[in-house]
Amino acid sequence: MTVRNVDIAVLGAGPAGMAAALAAAGGGADTVLIERENHLGGILKQCVHDGFGLLRFGEKLSGPEYAGRFVHMVREAGLAVLTSTFVAAARHDSEESVLMLVDRSGVTELHAKAVVLATGCRERSARQVMIQGTRPAGVMTAGAAQYYVNVLGYLPTTRCVILGSGDIGLIMARRLTLEGAEVLGVFEAKSTPSGLSRNVAQCLDDFGIQLHLSRTVTRIFGDDRVEAVETAAVDEKMRPIAGTEERLTCDGVILSVGLIPENEVGEALGVPMDPVTKGPVMDQNGQTQVSGVFVCGNAAHVNDLVDYVTESGERAGAAAAAFVAGRRTHRLLPLMADSTVLLYAVPQFVDMDAPESGAVVYFRSGEELGVTVVEVTAGGETVARHRYQHLRPPEMERLEIDLNRIPVSAGSLNIGVESAAAAEMTS
């Protein structure tokens, strides 16, 4: 076993991890980028559709094109990169984190003054949504189906249903249709779609694929291979309604039932997690409640746009470099979200000692709202306020805060929604 010391270890080489590593190295830190796959790029490698990079580069790029630009920057910067490398164990000591890395050559004990978690998220499986039946071939997540089609060039189904209306599922409904498969429909237990409105329009409506709301898959039939599914309408508590069952013959079930931040390494390092976002509790620069451990991208919370993932990676990487250079003081104010209207808001804390005067808050509404004014208050004063034409749970929103406007005496920040009447008065 070899032992290695670095300033910063960035775990995950997707868009967040590459951005974090570039920012950390740009801040003067000895940085190593660690990726468990053979190639850099993360999930973007299999996302051949366009729509990436509108905010970052001002143009529509495919996933591989967007990732490729950062891969080029990583190579140009001469960053140390470890691919096909896994974190087998992790622990946090008072002054550093220790990672046990495994690759083809053996085991390395890596000592890092700071760690940036850019491990992304994973998809929920059939067992996590409690579908009855056996485990025949043909049941897979939307991401797995995407990998089969876009990377391996293999069509995993010829006649399928899609459970859940998450964005990857919507995109795969279109992709499978283009490749010649028959998509019988997208079934969503909720009364509203879970994906972005533009994906519903471009991936389903444009291709005549039906979206069945308040309806779910209750059973899968088949031993060796999927033969059919049973669907049923659900009530407001998402319980199947007797007498509404329908059997559909198919050979595939594609699951798009949600994403979960992947934070096993963070948990091993003792990082507290938010029960709502499933990601670490953090400040605006990705600093968790464990000194020297930072988080960014989808490991922090599930994002809609890769541009926001990149933005958070850059902040976390730069903050990790500043931490290594010696800035260790933090004066944290909790950010409290009004849970009656907002699903969540991140970061959970704002560091008032951060060198930057601005902080970015990301939030999701808990329900569909029309014209809405969202404001952040502190000590009875409004420190940020923005009007939105509409808010939807699938669409994450962004709001900037000027830290100089926060009263010195403030004990917390609060983010909430004005009354409908007040919102309309500002329109």
N, C-alpha and C positions, 0 to 999 in steps of 0.2 A: 504493500500500500504506500502510495506517495502522499505527501502533504504539500499543500499550496496555499499561499496567502495572497489575497487581493483586497482592494478597497471595496468594490461593489460587485456583487453577483446578481445578474438579472436572469430570472427564471422564465423562460418562454420567449420564443423568437417570432411571435406574430407581430402585427403592426404596433401594439402597445410596447412589447418588449424591445423591438428594434428602435423605436423612438426613445424609449427610456435609456437604452444603452448608449445611443448617440449623444443624448443630452448629458448623461453622466460622464462619458469620456470627454465631452466638450467642456465640462466643468473641471477638468484636470484630474479626474479619478481613474485609477487603474481598474478597468472594468472588464468583466468576462460575461459573455452572453451564452446561456446554456439552453439547449433545445433537445427534446427527446426524440424528435423525428430526424430524418436524414437531411432535410432541406429546411431553410428558413422560409417564413411566410405565414405559418399558421393555417387557419381555416381558409384564408384568402386563396390559397393555391387551388382550391377546387371550386371557387365561385367564379365561373366563367361569364356570368351576366355582368352588364355594366351598371353604372350608378354610383360607383365609388369615387371619392376624391373631389366632389363638386365644391366643397368648402376648402379643402386643403390645396388643391391644384387648379381649381376653377374649370375643370373639365370632367367629362364622364369617362371613367376607366373601368376595366374589368378587374376582378379581384387579383389575378396574377399580375396585371399591369401595375396596380397600386403597390402590391407587395414588392414587385421587381424594382421599383424606384428606391424603396428603402433598403432592399438587399444590396443594390448598387452603392448606396451611401455607406452602408456598413462596411463593405469591401474597400471603398475609397478611404474610409477613416482608419483602416487597418485594425479594426477591433478584434480582440481575441474571441473566438467562437468555438464552442464545443457542441457538436451535433451527435445524434444517437447516444445521448448521455442522459441518464435518469438520476433523480434524487431518491436514494433508497432510504435515507433517514435524515433528520434535521433536528437541531437543538439550538437554543439561544442561551448564551452566557451573558454576563453583565456587560461585556465590552464588544462582543462579536457574535455572529451566527456561524455554526459549524454544519456543513452539508457533506453528507457521504454520497459521492458521485460514482456511478457505475457506468462504464462504457466497454467497448470491445477489448481494451487493453488492461482492464482490471478496475481497482477501486482507488479513488482519490479522496482524501479528507481536505475539503476546501474551507478555509477560514476567511470570512468576509466581515469587514467592518459594517457593511450595510447590505441588505438584500432588497431587491425590488421584485415583488410577486406580479408576474405578467402571464399567469397560467391560463387565462381565458375561462371558458365555461364549457359545460357538457350538457348533453340532451337527456331529458327524462326518458325512461324506457317504458315498455308495456307493463312491466310489473309494478312500476311506480304509479300507474293510473288504474291498476286493479282490473284489467280486462280478463274476463273468464275464458278458459279454454286451455289447449295444450300449447306446446312450443314448436309449431311447425316452421319450416323454412318459408321465407317470404314476409316475415314481420321484421321491420327495421326502422330505425330513425330516419328522419329526412336527411340528416347529414350523411348517414351511411349510404343512402340511396344516391345522394349527390356525388359522393366519392366513387361509387360504382360506375356511374354514368360519365362523369366529367374527367376522372383520372384514369380509371381502368378501362373505360370504353365498353362497359358491360351493361346491358339492359336487365335489371333484376326483376322486372315484372312486366306483364303484357296487359293486365287488367287489374286495377287496384282501386282502393279507397284510401283517402288521406284523413287521418284523425287529428284534429287540431288545426287551427288557422294561423299558426305562427308564420313568420315571414319565410323561413326556409321551406316550410311545407307548401306555401303558396307558390314560391319560385319553382319548387320541384313539380308541382302540378303542371305548370307550363312546360318545364323541361322534358318531363316524361311524355307529355302530349306531342311535343315537337319530335321526339325520338320514336313515335309510333305506338306508344302505349295508350290504353284507354283508361282515363281517370273517371271513375263513376261518380265522384263527388268529393267535396271536402266537408267533413262533419265536425261541427264546433258545439261543444256543450254549453258555452255561454250564449247570451242573447245578442252579442256583438262580436265582430271579428277580433282576433288577437293580433293580427298583422297590420302593417301600415296600409292606409287607404289606397295609396298608389299601387301597392302590390295586389290588392283585391281587384282593382280595375284592370291592371296590365296583365296579371297572371290568370285570373279567372274569367272576368267579364269578356275580355278580348278573345278568349278561346272557348267561350260557351260552356265553361265548367261550373257546375252548380255548387253554391255554398249553402249548406244546410245548417242553419243556426238552431240552437236549443235542441240539438240532436247529437247522439254519440254512438260509438261502437260499444256494444255490451257483451259480445261474445265472438270468438274466433273459432271456426271449424276447420278441421284438417289434422292429419297425423304427421305425415312426412312433409307435406306442402300445404299452404293455405288453400282451402277449397271454397270457403264462403265466410261472410261475416253477418252478424245480426246487429242491426241498428235500431235505436228507439228514441223517441222524443223524451226530453227531460223536463222536470218542473223547475220552479225558481230556485230550488235547492240542489239542482242538478241530479235529481233522483229519477231513474227511468220510470216512465208512465206505462203501466200495464195496458196491453191492447194496441200499442203503437209500434210493435216490433215489425221489422221487415228484414228479410234475408236477401243478401246480394251475393251472387257468385263472382268470385275473384281469385287471383293467385298472389295477391300482395296487399299488405297493410303498411302504409307509411305513417309514422308517428311524428307529429309536430306539436308536442304537448308541453313545451316550455324548456327553458334553459336554466342551469344552476351554476353559479360561479364555482370554479374548481379551486378549493383552498385547503387541501389536505396538508400541504407543506406549511401554510400559514398556521393551521391548527397545531401542527407539531412544534412550531416556534412559539406557541402560546398566545397567538393573536386572537383577541376577542372578536366575535362575529355578530353582525346585525341580524336578528331573526327575520326581518322583512326582506332585505336585499340579499341575504345569504352570503354577503361579502364582509370583509373586515370593517370595523369601526375606524374611521380615519378623519384627517383634516383635509383642507383644500389642496394640499400638495401630496396627498397619498400617504402621509405618515400615519402608521397605525398606532395603537396604544402600547406597542412593544418598541422600545427605543432602537432605531436603526433598521426597522422593517417597514418597507413601503409597499404600496399596492397601486395598480393602475389597470385601465381597460376593463374587460369583462370579468376579471377576477374580483374587481371592486363591486360592480353591479352590471347588469346586462344593458348594453347600449344599443341604440338603433343604428348609428352611423359610425363608420370606421374613422371618420374625421375626428369625432369626439374621443374615440379610443386612443388615437394618436396624440391628441392634445393632452390627455391625462397621462400618457406615457412620458411625454416631454417634461411635464411638471414634476412627476415623481422622480425621474432620472436626475433632473437638475437639483431637486431638493435633497436627494440622496448624496449627491456630490457636495452640497453645502454642509450636510450633516457630517460627512467624513472630514471636511475641511475645518470643522470645529464649532459650527453653530448648533447649539444643543438646547437653548432656552425655548420654552413654549408657554404661551399664555392662551389657553384654550377656552373658547366660549361655545357651549352646546348650541346646535341648530335644531330647533324643535319644529316638526312639521305638523300641521293640523290634520290629524288622521281622519277627520270626518269628510274631508274632500280630497286629500292628497294620499296617494298610495305610499310614497316615500319621498324623501329629499336627501341628497348627499352633497357634500360631506356631512357627517354627523357632528363635527366640530370645526370651528374656524380658529386658526392660529393667528392671534393678533400680533405676534412677534415675527411673523413672516416678513421677509424683506420686500415682497411685492405688495403694493397697496390695493390690489384687486383680488377677488376670489370669485370662482365660478361655482354656482349651485345648479345641480341637475335635479329634476323632479318629474314625477308622473302623477297625473290625477287618478283618483279612484273611480271616477265615472265620467261619462261624456258630458262636457259642458260647452255652452255656446260662448258668446263674448264674455271674457273673464279677465279680471285684473288680479294679478298675483303680486303680493308685496311682502317684503321682509322688514320686520320691525325690531328695534332694540331699545330698551329703556323708554318705551312709549313713543319713540320717534321712528319714522319711516326712513330706512336706509337704502331701499331698492324697491322699484315698482315698475311693472310692465303689463301691458294690455295684450291679450291673446284673442285671436278671432275664435278659436275653439281649442279645447283640451280633450284628448282621448287617452285612455290608459296605455294603448300600445305605443304612443308617440312621446318620447322623452323630450322635455323642454329644458332650456338653458337660460340662466339668469345671472348677470354679473353684479357683484357687490363691491362698493368702494369702502374699504376698511376705514378710511379716514372719516367716514360719516357715522361710524359707530361710537356712541357716547362712551367715555372712559368708565363711567359708572355701570354700564350695562353688564348684567350677569348672564344673559343668554340672548340668542337670536331666535326669532319666530317667523316662519314662513306660512302664509295662508292665503285665502281667497277672499276678496271683498264681496259684499252682497251683490246680487244680480242688478239691483237698482243702481248702486254706485258704479258698477262696471258700465252700465248702459249710459250713465251721465258722462262718462269719459269718451264715449264713442262719437 
